[in-house]
């Protein structure tokens, strides 16, 4: 039986990110999602919104039907 998997090219937070230290954030998403590691990706609050910054994914955990993304914010374009 197959496992549904989405491949992501940006980080969409929908305002659900949590800061774990200075520029390090954690985000839990429903379903299994694959993000490139160690390369800059756009960070957006919504899928079709403007980019609010750039981040590098440092860790991915896929378990129990969810994906947990740990990322480091490397550039901030807007705080709103």
LUMNUTI-228566 format. One record per residue: x, y, z of N, C-alpha, C in turn. Coordinates in steps of 0.1 Angstrom, whole numbers, padded with zeros to 4 digits, always signed. Example, Ala and Ser with C-alpha at 12.3 -4.5 7.8 and 13.67 -1.06 7.14 Angstrom:
# residues 2
+0132-0057+0078+0123-0045+0078+0132-0033+0078/+0128-0022+0071+0137-0011+0071+0129+0000+0079/
***
This chain:
# residues 80
+0008-0012+0000+0000+0000+0000+0009+0012+0000/+0005+0022-0008+0013+0034-0009+0011+0044+0002/+0020+0053+0003+0019+0064+0013+0018+0077+0006/+0008+0085+0009+0007+0098+0002+0018+0108+0007/+0025+0114-0002+0036+0123+0001+0036+0135-0008/+0037+0147-0002+0038+0159-0009+0053+0164-0009/+0057+0169-0020+0071+0175-0021+0069+0191-0021/+0075+0197-0011+0073+0212-0009+0085+0220-0014/+0082+0232-0019+0093+0240-0024+0093+0254-0016/+0084+0255-0007+0084+0266+0002+0078+0262+0016/+0080+0270+0026+0075+0267+0039+0063+0276+0041/+0051+0271+0042+0039+0278+0045+0035+0276+0059/+0035+0286+0067+0033+0285+0082+0018+0286+0086/+0010+0293+0079-0004+0296+0084-0004+0301+0098/+0007+0307+0102+0007+0313+0116+0009+0303+0127/+0012+0290+0123+0013+0280+0133+0028+0276+0138/+0037+0284+0133+0051+0281+0137+0053+0285+0152/+0063+0278+0158+0067+0281+0172+0082+0283+0172/+0086+0294+0179+0100+0297+0180+0105+0288+0191/+0116+0281+0189+0123+0273+0199+0135+0279+0204/+0142+0288+0197+0152+0296+0201+0154+0307+0191/+0164+0315+0193+0166+0328+0185+0160+0328+0171/+0166+0321+0161+0161+0321+0148+0156+0307+0144/+0154+0298+0153+0150+0284+0151+0135+0282+0154/+0128+0277+0144+0114+0275+0145+0110+0260+0143/+0098+0256+0148+0093+0243+0146+0079+0245+0141/+0075+0236+0131+0062+0237+0125+0057+0223+0123/+0044+0220+0127+0038+0207+0125+0028+0208+0114/+0028+0200+0104+0019+0200+0093+0012+0186+0092/-0001+0186+0088-0008+0174+0086-0003+0167+0074/-0002+0154+0074+0002+0146+0063+0017+0145+0062/+0022+0138+0052+0037+0136+0050+0041+0146+0039/+0051+0154+0043+0057+0164+0033+0072+0163+0033/+0077+0164+0021+0092+0163+0020+0097+0177+0016/+0107+0182+0024+0113+0195+0021+0128+0193+0018/+0133+0201+0009+0148+0201+0007+0155+0205+0020/+0166+0199+0023+0174+0202+0035+0186+0211+0031/+0189+0220+0040+0201+0228+0039+0202+0237+0027/+0191+0241+0021+0191+0251+0010+0180+0261+0014/+0182+0274+0010+0172+0284+0013+0158+0282+0006/+0148+0283+0014+0134+0282+0009+0126+0295+0013/+0117+0299+0005+0108+0310+0009+0099+0306+0021/+0097+0315+0030+0087+0313+0041+0076+0322+0038/+0064+0317+0038+0051+0325+0036+0041+0321+0047/+0033+0331+0050+0022+0328+0060+0011+0320+0053/+0008+0323+0041-0002+0316+0033+0004+0312+0020/-0002+0302+0013+0004+0297+0001+0005+0307-0010/-0005+0316-0011-0005+0326-0022-0001+0340-0017/+0003+0341-0004+0008+0354+0002+0022+0357-0002/+0027+0369+0001+0040+0373-0002+0050+0366+0008/+0062+0364+0003+0073+0358+0011+0076+0367+0022/+0077+0362+0034+0080+0370+0046+0095+0368+0050/+0102+0358+0044+0116+0356+0047+0121+0343+0040/+0133+0340+0043+0139+0328+0038+0144+0319+0050/+0144+0306+0048+0148+0297+0059+0154+0285+0053/+0162+0278+0062+0168+0266+0058+0163+0255+0067/+0158+0244+0061+0152+0233+0069+0164+0225+0075/+0164+0223+0088+0175+0216+0095+0171+0202+0099/+0158+0200+0101+0154+0186+0105+0139+0184+0101/+0137+0171+0096+0123+0167+0093+0120+0154+0100/+0108+0153+0106+0103+0141+0113+0090+0138+0106/+0089+0126+0101+0076+0121+0095+0071+0110+0104/+0060+0112+0111+0055+0101+0119+0040+0103+0122/+0033+0093+0124+0019+0093+0128+0010+0103+0119/+0013+0103+0106+0005+0111+0097+0008+0126+0098/+0019+0130+0104+0022+0144+0104+0037+0146+0101/+0040+0158+0097+0054+0162+0094+0058+0173+0104/+0069+0171+0110+0074+0182+0119+0087+0187+0113/+0087+0200+0110+0098+0207+0103+0105+0216+0113/+0118+0215+0114+0126+0224+0122+0134+0232+0112/+0132+0246+0112+0139+0254+0103+0145+0266+0109/+0156+0271+0103+0163+0283+0108+0160+0295+0098/+0155+0305+0104+0152+0317+0096+0165+0324+0093/+0168+0326+0080+0181+0333+0077+0179+0347+0071/+0167+0350+0067+0164+0364+0063+0149+0367+0065/+0147+0379+0070+0133+0383+0073+0130+0395+0064/+0119+0394+0056+0115+0405+0047+0104+0414+0053/+0096+0408+0061+0085+0415+0067+0081+0408+0080/+0076+0416+0090+0071+0409+0102+0056+0408+0103/+0049+0413+0092+0035+0412+0092+0030+0401+0083/
***
